[in-house]
Amino acid sequence: MDKKTVIAETEKYYLPVFGRYQMVMELGQGCRVWDSEGNEYVDAFAGIAVNSLGYNHPVLVKAIAEQAAKLMHCSNLYYTEIQAKALRVVAEATGMDRIFFANCGAEANEGAMKLARKYGVAKSPTKYKIISADESFHGRTFDTLAATGHDYYHVGYGPLSPGHVLVPYGDIKALETQMDEDVCAVLLEPIQGEGGVHVPPDEYLQQVRALCDKYDALLIFDEVQTGVARTGKWFAYMHSGVKPDVLTFAKGIGGGFPVAGFAVPEKHAHVFKPGDHGGTFGGNPLACAAVYATLTTLKSEGLVDKVAAKGEYFISELRKLQAKYPDKVADVRGRGLLLGMEVKGEGKPLVEACLTEHVIVNCTAGNVIRIVPPLIISKEEIDIVVAALDKALAACKI
């Protein structure tokens, strides 16, 4: 089909829930993608921080193809070797002991909150309150929606699930005023992604840990976007040394294949009993092959340390743009390859201007250019992205 036909067919049959660009993507290789008209782009968005190994990584492609030819799905009523291997590498990467595999980040966060509720209610029938943060994003199911701190996502869906409380992110006093014996969990992103790439001080996370310990509440870290080497550590919590009771993951862990889950230490492994939680597709052989290939490749190619170094270079180059355009750039922040450039106006024109330079970036929170490229991005490709942003800032009135 030609471009117009693809767009027309999609618009005819797909629910109108996405604001799409008039582009038909056709091919990816490394950090580059090509549209149906042959235009080549450097992708600094990676499918919303998903394509951690870029496009068409030979190890990942081979692993998925070989597993698909053997066994795609068999349900979790049986054991498979590839799931055992995937569980081991996820436990090693997360620093946790027990894993549950799901299909998407919302499902992972939903499972984590279910575990926290069961943990709390077992101690007291009123211990079910879950505290999360303003400007957070945890998913689009009803419970994750209630935990998400954006009014925009709530409009038209009330009443939201009860038992959720929102507090300002990074404000330990605000959290302290809401903590009591009825709190079963505090759910936070170690770095807020969708909310605008907000990095809290390490002492904030340490103080949250202390409050959770005081009130016997589980600390849940939503690492859907921050995990899997994205910030220059295997998981972002490792920057602060604050270990959560539950850690959720998704996005980059399958290298592009839809897979997610949550992990807990052994002391919380038996909150759930057989039948308390589950899923038909979670952790199927094909997903586990993708997880195993992605994590072992990240390790063998030393990408965790490389991401930290690339991130330092990238953020230094973005700060040069901030110095060059002080009337347009308010802040540059982030860790590793989860970076945000806050602008003094609407960010969408900059995204569109970058597209004309054949570079893909994203705008979140209205005015934050979010940069989450494949972890394999080269210095030369970083320079291409920065040059495109430079031209966009020079050209756009924001």
Buried (B, 14 or more C-beta within 10 A) or exposed (E): EEBEEEBEEEEEEEEEEEEEEEBBBBEBEBBBBBBBEEEEBBBBBBBBBBBBBBBBBEBBBEBBEEBEEEBEEEEBEEEBEBBEBBBEBBBEBBBBEBBBBBBBBBBBBBBBBBBBBBBBEEEEEEBBBBBBBBBBBBBBBBBBBBBBBBEEBEEEEEEBBEBBBBBEBBBBEBBEEBBEBBBBBBBBBBBBBBBBBBBBEEEBBEBBBEBBEEBBBBBBBBBBBBBBBBBBBBBBBBBBEBBBBBBBBBBBBBBBBBBBBBBBBEEBBEBBEEEEBBBEBBBBBBBBBBBBBBBBBBBEBEBBEBBBEBBEEBBEBBBEBBEEBEEBBBBBBBBBBBBBBBBEBBBBBBBEBBBEBBBBBBBBBEBBBBBBBBBBBBEEBBBBBBBBBBBBBEEBEB
